[in-house]
Amino acid sequence: MKIGFDNQKYLDMQSQHIRERIDQFDNKLYLEFGGKLFDDYHAARVLPGFEPDSKLRLLKQLSDQAEIVIAISAKDIEKNKIRGDLGITYDLDVLRLIDSFKDNGLFVGSVVITQYSGQTSANLFENRLEHLGIKVYLHYSIDGYPSNIPHIVSDEGFGRNDYIETTRPLVIITAPGPGSGKMATCLSQLYHEEKRGIRAGYAKFETFPIWNLPLKHPVNLAYEAATADLNDINMIDPFHLEAYGKTTVNYNRDVEIFPVLNTMFEKIYGESPYKSPTDMGVNMAGNCISDDAACQEASRQEIIRRYYHALGSLLKGESSEDEALKIELLMNQIGVTVHDRRVVDAALSRARETDGPAAAMELGDGRIITGKTTNLLGASAALLLNALKDLAGISHEQHVISPEAIEPIQKLKVDYLQSKNPRLHTDEVLIALSTSSYTNPAADRALAQVPNLKGCQVHTSVMLSDVDIKVFKKLGVDLTSEATYETKQHYH
């Protein structure tokens, strides 16, 4: 993928801007971190050159001043919401994030369960965290949020929420994903700090939408596609336009909540330090785009990937038709179809030729490699093997794994592990390749190409097993699949 983003410039500008914002407040700043803090793969895909751990690097520079509070919605716990890029539930991701932050020398002070209304699953998660020695606080659903300001900013509104005890001047509020209640957590804390006579500030670090890109820029539309399940809508910031006469981009939830935050600041300071939602932000990403055309194309591809994901979720009963329809409208706005993803037609054409499941991969240099289903290998496994051989300059007729090495694995799967499918999955073919590399120099050359799969694009003509999906994720491959099962069974 062509680089379109200057990550070092971003780190320098963003770090300086956050420090300047901290200096605006005397003793306590709540900094809401939107998007993925530890591994922002969405940003890395739509801003090629952006490193997924950029925000983490920034925080490590402030580790002596900062503590982290992780917010998770009780509603997301109740419905077992899955983090799409990792394939794990939000509650498990909270535990993963805690370990990741601690491993990087960052202090995690507590977890807050938001939108709580007595959900049994939330109670179980609270007990689990407490048994692990992690402080847990509860924030409740508030009637009339966010429009009924007198009720929200009262003892019956934010006043019902637990006060989160913090010990450091910079409090980072983050979450496993969007819609977790990060902003409401910050506002609630400002209310409680005011009751305790503490002058606290608030700022927002949200990468998307990028405020100084056009409203319909593909990067910003890709954000709408990523949050289609939340029905987020990018919009012109009316408060910023009125205050400064300048057009900037924000999104509906921030615009809706701004009057609440503005009212709270007026109560704390006598006047608000911010005139618009855009003023609250500290995002410098838009200033670090080095190749706009590259970022636009990367974003168009991301919208197509999101569309396929929505279709798959619909097939599995995990989302409504509205999500896919909204992304389809976004595709129409920027004039793309699924056929603009090169691997789609290649995979479908191969499937028609072979009358069976097939897969296609676009390598870093633009070459398209395909794989078909055989008696020994599934289409994804065959594709993986073909791509590694191609990258290593090995003829496709040359075996890097002998059929004799595959047959014992099939016997194990079918005879001893009661698997109905004897064909090797992607993880099994990689293991077979690694064992063959000890005696076969060609297999060793092919195995050495595994790191070069990162960033490659793959499409399959059928939905894949969880095993294959996870392997492609670990390899750093961007995967899409047709929303159809390989078999016509009802249970998959």
Helices and strands as residue ranges (DSSP letters): H 7-23, E 29-33, H 41-46, H 54-60, E 66-73, H 74-78, E 82-83, E 88-89, H 90-103, E 107-116, H 120-131, E 136-140, H 149-152, G 158-160, E 170-174, H 182-195, E 201-205, H 218-226, G 228-230, E 234-236, H 238-244, E 249-251, H 252-269, H 277-280, G 285-288, H 292-315, H 321-334, G 338-340, H 342-354, E 358-362, E 368-372, H 379-391, H 403-411, I 412-416, H 426-436, H 441-447, G 450-453, E 457-460, H 466-475, E 478-481
